[in-house]
Amino acid sequence: MKKKSMIWAGSIFAFLVLVLAVHIYFVTRPKHISPYSRTMVRIDLHQPIVQSDADTIYAWLVKQKGIDKAFVSLKSDKVFFLFFTTQNTGNAIVDAFKQQLPYKSAQRFLPTGSDYLSGCPVVPAALTARIGNWVKEHF
């Protein structure tokens, strides 16, 4: 009986190690850039804008090569857009934005190393975040 339970425990452990190894492989394998890969960019304008400015910015963005979607926030004076990485680059779009529109002080937001380490900003109260915080506190 004891031998049978040890075999079961060993089998379950081996299966869980295999699942973990497959998970690590899928998370860390090199990503292939497909023609459908998109990247989001945020531009901080550093000056207040009104609706007519937002309309002008939006119209300019959607005319640029590779732009998929665009959003201009009046409340935060920020611009967000998605572009196809095989058609354009974020820096090229931001540089053209600063040259062709009257927003010379605009800057592309690039997250710092600590921003990356802080985890996913979308759902900080998610179950995985709570479990991660519990592990950090206790180990």
C-alpha positions in Angstrom: 0.0 0.0 0.0 2.8 2.4 0.9 4.7 1.5 -2.2 1.6 2.2 -4.4 1.0 5.6 -2.8 4.7 6.5 -3.3 4.4 5.6 -7.0 1.3 7.8 -7.3 3.0 10.7 -5.6 6.1 10.3 -7.7 4.0 10.2 -10.9 2.0 13.3 -9.9 5.3 15.1 -9.1 6.8 14.1 -12.4 3.7 15.2 -14.3 3.8 18.6 -12.5 7.5 19.1 -13.3 6.7 18.3 -16.9 3.9 20.9 -17.0 6.2 23.5 -15.4 8.9 22.8 -18.0 6.5 23.1 -20.9 5.1 26.4 -19.4 8.6 27.8 -19.0 9.5 26.9 -22.6 6.4 28.6 -24.0 6.9 31.7 -21.9 10.6 32.2 -22.7 10.8 31.0 -26.3 11.7 33.7 -28.9 8.8 35.5 -30.3 8.4 35.6 -34.0 7.3 38.9 -35.5 4.4 38.3 -37.7 2.9 40.8 -40.1 0.0 41.1 -37.6 2.2 42.1 -34.6 1.2 45.4 -33.2 2.8 47.7 -30.6 1.1 50.4 -28.5 2.8 53.8 -28.1 1.9 56.5 -25.6 2.9 60.2 -26.3 2.8 62.7 -23.5 2.0 66.1 -24.9 3.0 68.2 -21.9 0.4 70.9 -22.8 -3.3 71.2 -22.5 -5.4 70.4 -25.6 -9.0 71.0 -26.7 -11.4 68.9 -28.8 -10.2 70.5 -32.1 -6.6 69.7 -31.2 -7.6 66.1 -30.5 -9.4 65.9 -33.8 -6.4 67.2 -35.7 -4.0 64.8 -33.9 -6.4 61.8 -34.6 -6.7 62.7 -38.2 -2.9 63.0 -38.6 -2.3 59.7 -36.8 -4.7 57.6 -38.9 -3.1 58.8 -42.1 0.3 57.5 -41.1 1.6 54.3 -42.5 1.0 51.3 -40.2 -1.3 52.9 -37.7 -4.1 50.6 -36.7 -6.0 52.4 -34.0 -5.6 55.8 -32.3 -7.0 57.5 -29.2 -6.4 61.0 -27.9 -7.2 61.7 -24.2 -8.3 65.3 -23.5 -8.2 64.7 -19.7 -4.7 63.5 -19.5 -3.2 65.2 -22.6 -1.9 61.9 -23.9 -2.0 60.2 -27.2 -2.2 56.4 -27.6 -1.9 54.4 -30.9 -1.4 50.9 -32.1 0.8 50.3 -35.1 2.0 47.3 -37.1 5.7 46.7 -36.3 6.5 45.4 -39.8 5.3 48.7 -41.4 6.6 51.4 -39.2 8.5 52.2 -35.9 7.2 54.0 -32.9 10.2 56.4 -32.9 9.6 57.3 -36.6 6.0 58.1 -35.9 6.7 60.2 -32.8 9.5 62.1 -34.6 7.2 62.9 -37.5 4.5 63.9 -35.1 6.8 66.4 -33.4 8.0 67.8 -36.7 4.6 68.1 -38.5 2.4 69.1 -35.6 2.8 72.0 -33.1 3.8 69.7 -30.2 7.6 70.1 -30.0 7.7 69.2 -26.3 5.8 65.9 -26.8 7.6 62.8 -25.7 7.2 59.1 -26.2 6.6 57.3 -22.9 9.0 54.5 -22.4 8.6 52.3 -19.3 11.6 52.1 -17.0 13.1 48.9 -15.6 11.1 49.3 -12.3 7.9 49.7 -14.3 8.5 46.3 -15.9 9.3 44.8 -12.6 6.2 46.1 -10.9 4.1 43.7 -13.0 1.0 44.1 -15.1 -0.6 47.5 -14.5 -4.0 46.4 -15.9 -5.3 44.2 -13.1 -3.2 44.7 -10.0 -5.9 43.2 -7.7 -6.1 40.0 -9.7 -5.8 36.7 -7.9 -2.3 36.0 -9.3 -1.1 39.4 -8.0 -2.5 38.6 -4.6 -0.8 35.2 -4.6 2.5 36.8 -5.8 2.3 39.4 -3.0 1.6 36.7 -0.4 4.6 34.7 -1.6 6.8 37.9 -1.4 5.7 38.6 2.1 6.2 35.0 3.4 9.3 33.8 1.6 
